Amino acid sequence: MNKMPENRSEPVSGCVNLHGKIEAVVFDLDDTILHDDLSISAYTVQVFRRLQKEHIHLIAASGRAQQSMKPYVDQLGCISVYISCNGAEIWHGGTDELIYQDLLSPELSMEIADFGEKHDCYSQTYEGKYFCFSRYGKFAESYARSSRLTGRYVGDLRQYIREPRNKILMMDDEHKIAQMYQEAVKQFGGRVSVTCSKPYYLEFNPLNATKGKALALASSYLGIDVGNVIAFGDSLNDLSMFETAGFAVIVENGWESVRSSCDFVCGANNDDGPARFLEERCLTEELPL
C-alpha cells in the first residue's frame, strides 16, 4: 500500500504529488465537501468531474441515509458508488441500485431504542425517504432542514421498531452525547458499531457497518486497490475510512481527536479544501517549485 508518510502521528500539508498514484477518491459530505450552508460549490463539481475523466473513481461516504445523499450524488454526476448510513449500505452511483446492505436485528434495535429512552434522548431511524423520530422539537426540525428528508413522528421507537434497521441516530447536547458515547461503547461493544459524525450525534449501526469496511467492499466491487484510494473526512465516523485508505486527508476544520490518523491536512470545507488538494496533487503532473 502507498502509505505516505509511514508514520501518521504528525499530519503534513507540504507539496506531495500524488498524480498517477490514485485510483479512487472517497469523501465524506457534511463538514468535508459540503459548505456550512450544505451546498457543493461549482468548483468542487468541476474538479471531481475532471478526476472522473482521468479514470479516477469517485466514492461518496456519509452517515446520511441514501435518500439524503442522492441530491448530492445527482449534482456531482460522476459518482461510481456511494456509501450511506456509515457503511450499512453501498449504492451504484449511476443506477441507485443497492449493492450491499447490513442491518441491525429488531432485537438489537429495540435494545438501542431502550438505551435512548433510558437517557431521555431524542432518537430516530429511517424508512425510505422518511426519518422516523421519537419526539417533536429542535432536533427533528434541524434534521429535516439538513437532510432534505421528511420527518414522521412515531413516538417511542421501542413501540415502532418491528423490522431490521440500517441505523439509529440520537441527538442531544455535546456533553451528554460524549457521556452516552462512552457508555454505549461499553454496553454494545462487539455487537454494534457506535460512532459520532457531529458532536451532538450518537449513531448506532450494524457491527460491520463502518465506512472503512464499506470502502474495502466498494474497492473490490470496482476492481481497484484500496491502497490507491485517497480519503477525505472530518470526524470520528471517518476514522475507519482513514485507516483503510492508502492516503488519508483531514479538512482543516476536522476534529483534533482524529487528525493524528491522517497523512495530510487540506483546506477547510468552506474553502473547497478537498477539491483544491486534489487539483494540486492529483491533476497536476509537476508541482511548481
C-alpha positions as CSV (number, residue, x, y, z in Angstrom):
1,M,0.0,0.0,0.0
2,N,1.2,3.5,-0.8
3,K,1.2,4.9,2.8
4,M,2.7,8.4,2.8
5,P,4.3,9.0,5.2
6,E,4.6,5.7,7.1
7,N,4.1,7.4,10.5
8,R,0.8,9.1,10.7
9,S,1.4,10.7,14.1
10,E,2.3,14.1,12.5
11,P,0.0,15.0,9.6
12,V,1.7,17.0,6.9
13,S,0.4,19.6,4.4
14,G,3.5,20.0,2.2
15,C,3.7,19.6,-1.5
16,V,3.5,15.9,-2.3
17,N,2.5,15.0,-5.8
18,L,0.1,12.0,-6.0
19,H,-0.5,12.2,-9.7
20,G,-0.7,8.7,-11.2
21,K,-0.9,7.0,-7.7
22,I,-4.7,7.4,-7.1
23,E,-7.4,5.1,-8.5
24,A,-10.3,6.5,-6.4
25,V,-11.3,9.3,-4.1
26,V,-13.6,8.6,-1.2
27,F,-15.1,11.6,0.6
28,D,-17.4,12.5,3.4
29,L,-20.2,15.0,2.8
30,D,-21.1,17.1,5.8
31,D,-18.2,19.4,7.0
32,T,-15.9,18.0,4.3
33,I,-17.1,18.8,0.8
34,L,-20.3,20.5,1.8
35,H,-20.1,24.1,2.8
36,D,-21.7,25.1,6.1
37,D,-24.8,26.1,4.1
38,L,-25.0,22.5,2.9
39,S,-24.0,23.3,-0.7
40,I,-21.4,21.9,-3.0
41,S,-19.5,24.6,-5.0
42,A,-19.3,24.6,-8.8
43,Y,-15.5,24.5,-8.4
44,T,-15.7,21.2,-6.5
45,V,-18.1,19.7,-9.1
46,Q,-15.7,20.7,-11.8
47,V,-12.7,19.2,-10.1
48,F,-14.5,15.9,-9.4
49,R,-15.6,15.6,-13.0
50,R,-12.1,16.2,-14.2
51,L,-11.0,13.4,-11.9
52,Q,-13.6,11.1,-13.5
53,K,-12.3,11.9,-17.0
54,E,-8.8,10.8,-15.7
55,H,-10.5,7.4,-14.9
56,I,-10.4,8.0,-11.1
57,H,-13.4,6.7,-9.3
58,L,-15.4,9.0,-7.0
59,I,-17.0,7.4,-3.9
60,A,-19.2,9.4,-1.5
61,A,-19.4,8.1,2.0
62,S,-21.7,9.6,4.6
63,G,-23.7,8.9,7.7
64,R,-26.7,10.2,5.8
65,A,-29.4,7.9,4.6
66,Q,-29.4,7.1,0.8
67,Q,-32.3,9.4,0.0
68,S,-30.5,12.2,1.8
69,M,-27.3,11.6,-0.2
70,K,-29.0,11.3,-3.6
71,P,-29.4,15.0,-4.4
72,Y,-25.6,15.5,-4.0
73,V,-24.8,12.4,-5.9
74,D,-27.0,13.7,-8.7
75,Q,-25.5,17.1,-8.6
76,L,-21.9,15.8,-8.9
77,G,-22.9,13.5,-11.7
78,C,-19.7,11.4,-11.5
79,I,-20.1,9.1,-8.6
80,S,-19.2,5.4,-9.1
81,V,-20.7,4.2,-5.9
82,Y,-21.8,5.8,-2.7
83,I,-21.8,4.6,0.9
84,S,-24.7,5.5,3.2
85,C,-25.6,5.1,6.9
86,N,-21.9,5.0,7.9
87,G,-21.3,1.9,5.8
88,A,-24.5,-0.1,6.3
89,E,-25.4,0.3,2.6
90,I,-23.5,0.7,-0.7
91,W,-25.3,2.0,-3.8
92,H,-24.4,2.3,-7.5
93,G,-23.9,5.9,-8.4
94,G,-25.5,5.7,-11.8
95,T,-28.5,3.5,-11.2
96,D,-29.0,3.8,-7.5
97,E,-29.1,0.1,-7.3
98,L,-28.4,-1.4,-3.8
99,I,-25.1,-3.3,-4.0
100,Y,-24.7,-4.2,-0.3
101,Q,-26.7,-3.9,2.9
102,D,-26.2,-4.8,6.6
103,L,-28.9,-4.3,9.1
104,L,-29.4,-4.3,12.9
105,S,-31.7,-7.0,14.1
106,P,-35.0,-6.0,15.6
107,E,-33.8,-7.2,19.0
108,L,-30.7,-5.1,18.9
109,S,-32.6,-2.2,17.5
110,M,-35.0,-2.5,20.4
111,E,-32.2,-2.6,22.9
112,I,-30.6,0.6,21.4
113,A,-34.0,2.3,21.5
114,D,-34.3,1.4,25.1
115,F,-30.8,2.9,25.7
116,G,-32.1,6.2,24.2
117,E,-35.2,6.2,26.4
118,K,-33.2,5.5,29.5
119,H,-31.2,8.6,28.8
120,D,-34.3,10.6,27.8
121,C,-32.8,11.3,24.4
122,Y,-34.2,12.2,21.0
123,S,-34.0,9.2,18.7
124,Q,-34.8,8.4,15.1
125,T,-34.5,5.7,12.5
126,Y,-35.1,5.6,8.8
127,E,-37.7,4.2,6.3
128,G,-37.3,5.1,2.6
129,K,-37.5,8.9,2.2
130,Y,-38.6,9.4,5.8
131,F,-36.8,9.7,9.1
132,C,-39.0,8.4,11.9
133,F,-38.5,10.3,15.1
134,S,-39.4,9.9,18.8
135,R,-40.3,13.4,19.9
136,Y,-41.0,16.8,18.4
137,G,-38.6,19.7,18.9
138,K,-35.4,21.4,17.7
139,F,-33.6,18.2,16.7
140,A,-36.4,16.9,14.4
141,E,-36.7,20.3,12.9
142,S,-33.0,20.8,12.3
143,Y,-32.6,17.3,10.9
144,A,-35.4,17.8,8.4
145,R,-33.7,21.0,7.1
146,S,-30.2,19.5,6.8
147,S,-31.1,16.1,5.5
148,R,-33.8,17.1,3.0
149,L,-35.9,14.2,4.3
150,T,-39.5,14.2,5.5
151,G,-39.9,13.6,9.2
152,R,-42.5,11.2,10.5
153,Y,-43.4,11.2,14.2
154,V,-43.7,7.7,15.6
155,G,-43.3,8.2,19.3
156,D,-41.4,5.7,21.4
157,L,-39.1,3.8,18.9
158,R,-39.5,0.7,21.1
159,Q,-43.1,0.5,20.1
160,Y,-42.3,1.3,16.4
161,I,-39.4,-1.0,15.6
162,R,-40.5,-4.4,14.3
163,E,-38.1,-4.9,11.4
164,P,-34.3,-4.8,10.9
165,R,-32.8,-1.3,10.7
166,N,-29.8,0.2,9.0
167,K,-29.2,2.9,11.6
168,I,-30.5,4.6,14.8
169,L,-29.5,8.2,15.5
170,M,-29.7,10.0,18.8
171,M,-29.2,13.7,19.4
172,D,-28.6,15.8,22.5
173,D,-26.1,18.4,23.8
174,E,-22.5,17.7,23.2
175,H,-21.6,17.0,26.8
176,K,-24.4,14.5,27.3
177,I,-23.6,12.8,23.9
178,A,-19.9,12.4,24.9
179,Q,-21.0,10.6,28.1
180,M,-23.5,8.5,26.3
181,Y,-20.9,7.5,23.7
182,Q,-18.6,6.1,26.4
183,E,-21.5,4.1,28.0
184,A,-22.8,2.9,24.6
185,V,-19.4,1.6,23.6
186,K,-19.3,-0.4,26.8
187,Q,-22.8,-1.8,26.5
188,F,-22.8,-2.5,22.8
189,G,-19.1,-3.2,22.2
190,G,-18.7,-6.3,20.0
191,R,-22.3,-6.2,18.9
192,V,-22.9,-2.7,17.3
193,S,-20.8,-0.1,15.6
194,V,-21.1,3.1,17.7
195,T,-19.8,6.4,16.3
196,C,-20.4,10.2,16.0
197,S,-20.4,12.3,12.9
198,K,-21.2,15.5,14.8
199,P,-20.5,16.3,18.5
200,Y,-24.3,16.2,19.2
201,Y,-24.9,13.0,17.2
202,L,-24.7,9.4,18.6
203,E,-25.0,6.9,15.8
204,F,-25.7,3.1,16.0
205,N,-25.1,0.8,13.0
206,P,-24.6,-2.9,12.5
207,L,-21.3,-4.1,13.9
208,N,-19.6,-4.4,10.5
209,A,-21.1,-1.2,9.1
210,T,-18.2,1.2,9.1
211,K,-17.0,3.5,6.3
212,G,-13.7,1.6,6.3
213,K,-15.2,-1.8,5.8
214,A,-17.6,-0.4,3.2
215,L,-14.7,1.2,1.4
216,A,-12.9,-2.1,1.2
217,L,-16.1,-3.7,-0.2
218,A,-16.6,-0.9,-2.7
219,S,-13.0,-1.1,-3.8
220,S,-13.3,-4.8,-4.5
221,Y,-16.6,-4.1,-6.4
222,L,-14.8,-1.5,-8.6
223,G,-11.7,-3.7,-9.1
224,I,-9.3,-1.3,-7.5
225,D,-6.6,-1.5,-4.8
226,V,-7.8,0.2,-1.6
227,G,-4.2,1.2,-1.1
228,N,-4.6,3.5,-4.1
229,V,-7.6,5.3,-2.6
230,I,-7.4,8.8,-1.0
231,A,-9.9,9.6,1.7
232,F,-11.2,12.9,2.9
233,G,-13.2,13.4,6.1
234,D,-13.5,15.4,9.3
235,S,-14.8,13.4,12.2
236,L,-14.9,10.2,14.3
237,N,-17.1,8.3,11.8
238,D,-14.4,8.8,9.1
239,L,-11.6,7.2,11.2
240,S,-12.1,3.7,9.9
241,M,-12.1,5.1,6.4
242,F,-8.8,6.9,7.1
243,E,-7.3,3.7,8.4
244,T,-8.4,1.7,5.4
245,A,-7.5,4.0,2.5
246,G,-3.9,4.3,1.2
247,F,-3.9,8.1,1.9
248,A,-5.9,10.0,4.5
249,V,-6.6,13.7,4.4
250,I,-8.5,15.7,7.1
251,V,-10.0,19.0,6.4
252,E,-8.7,22.0,8.4
253,N,-12.0,22.2,10.3
254,G,-11.8,18.5,11.2
255,W,-11.8,17.0,14.7
256,E,-8.4,17.2,16.5
257,S,-9.0,13.8,18.0
258,V,-8.7,12.1,14.6
259,R,-6.1,14.4,13.0
260,S,-3.2,12.2,14.0
261,S,-4.6,9.3,11.9
262,C,-4.2,11.3,8.7
263,D,-1.3,11.8,6.3
264,F,-2.3,15.3,5.2
265,V,-4.3,18.3,6.2
266,C,-6.2,20.2,3.4
267,G,-8.1,23.5,3.5
268,A,-11.5,23.8,5.3
269,N,-14.8,22.7,3.8
270,N,-15.9,26.3,3.2
271,D,-12.7,26.9,1.2
272,D,-13.2,23.8,-1.0
273,G,-10.2,22.2,0.7
274,P,-10.6,18.7,-0.7
275,A,-11.1,19.9,-4.3
276,R,-8.1,22.2,-4.2
277,F,-5.9,19.5,-2.7
278,L,-7.0,17.1,-5.4
279,E,-6.4,19.6,-8.2
280,E,-2.9,20.4,-7.0
281,R,-1.8,16.8,-6.0
282,C,-3.7,14.5,-8.4
283,L,-4.4,16.5,-11.5
284,T,-1.0,18.2,-11.9
285,E,2.0,16.2,-13.1
286,E,4.6,18.7,-12.0
287,L,4.2,21.0,-9.0
288,P,5.7,24.5,-9.1
289,L,8.9,25.0,-7.2
